[in-house]
Amino acid sequence: MNQSNKSVGTLNPCKSPVVWGKGIVIAMCITLILLLVFAIVLTYSSLAENCMAPVIIAITAISIWIGASISTIPLQKNGIFNGGMIGFLYSAILYGISSICTTGFSLNGQSAILIISSILAGMIGGIVGVNVKKP
């Protein structure tokens, strides 16, 4: 079979870890920027501190959605899997760093919500990314 007859969108298995890394880096940069903005708003406003957990979960999910959307554009297929991996790895890195830096670290209900929302946001972002037409 001639190599030039490969179908468009064929996934190179070596490309996925690069896509995952790119998505995680994009998501973490966006998360840091949005958390900084939220910290400034929280400092200079009368927002209650009990709104922090839902806002942090939303910021994380939005960041992962954007990171997965952007990084999966070149793939053209397997967006659910690759986006889900971006969300899973992002939360694994986040909780890995937290467990190292925090004494008495434990996972709780909010952690489960963050992990599930991260994976779902990544999956949705992956679907969006693979369906974006390349210029």
N, C-alpha and C positions, 0 to 999 in steps of 0.2 A: 504494500500500500504506500502510496506517495505521501510524504510528510506534509505537503501543501494542502492535502485534502482534509486536514483536521477541522472539526466543526468549530465554529465561533463560540467562544465562551468556555472552552475546555479548561478545567481547573488544573493548574500546576500544583501538586501537593506541597512543593517547597515554598509556594507563594503565601500559603495561609498563615504561617507564623509571622511573616513580615507584615501582613495585613492586620493580624491581631495586635502586634506591637504598635503599629501606627495608630490603630484605633484607640488603644489604651493610652498612649501618649497624648493624643488629641483630647480624649475625654478627661484626663487628669489636668491638663492645662486649662480647659474650660471650667472644670470643677473649682480649681484654685482661684480663678478670676471671679467666678460667681460667688464663691464663699467669702472672698475678700469684700465684695460689694455688700453681701448680706451682713457681714460683721460690722461694716461701717454703718449700714442702716440700723442694725440692732443697737449700736453704740449711741447713735444720735437721735433715736426715736424712743417712743414709749411702748414698743412692742414687748409683749410678755415673752419670757424665756421658754415657756412651754410650747411655743410655736416653732422652736428650733428643729426638733426631730422631723416633722413633716416637710419643712423647707429643705433640710439637708437631703432627705430622700428624694424630693422632687428635683433638686439641683443635680444630684448624682444621676438620676434617671435621664434627665434632659441631656446632660453631658455625654453619657454613654450612647444615647440615641444619635446625637450629632457625630460622635467619634465613629460609631459603627456605620452610619450612613456615608460619611466621607471615605472611610478606608475600604469599604466593600465595592465602591464604584468600579474599579478595574476587573472585578471577578466575574460579573455577569451571571453567576449562578451560586447556589449554596449559601444564600444570604442569611437564612434562618440559622444555620449551623455556625457560620463564621461570626455573625453578630452575637449569637448566644455565647460563643466562646469569649468574645471581647468582654461581654458583661460579666461572665463567670470569672475570668482571669482578673478583671479590674477589682471585683469584690474580694477575690482571694488575696491579691496583693495588698489591698486596703486592710483586710483583717489580719494578714500576716504581719504587716508593719505595726498595726495596733497591738497585736499580742506581744511583740518584741518590746515596744516602747511603754506599754502600760502594765503596771503590776495589778494582779487580780482581774485580768481580762477574761471576759466570758461572753458567749453569744446569748442573746435574748430574743424576745419577740420582734423588737424593732430591727435587730440584725437580720432575722429571717425575712422580714418585709423588704429590707434594703437589698438583700441578695436576690430575692425573687424579682423585685422590680428592676434590678440591674440586668438580669438575664433577659427578662421580657423586653426591656427597652433596647437592649442589644439586638434581639431577634427582630424587632420591628424596624430598627435602624438598618439592619442587614438587608431586610426585604426592600426597604426604600432604596438603599445604595445600589443593589444589583439591578434595580429597575430604572435607574437614572441612565439616560442615553449619553454615551460619551460624545464630546464635541467633535 
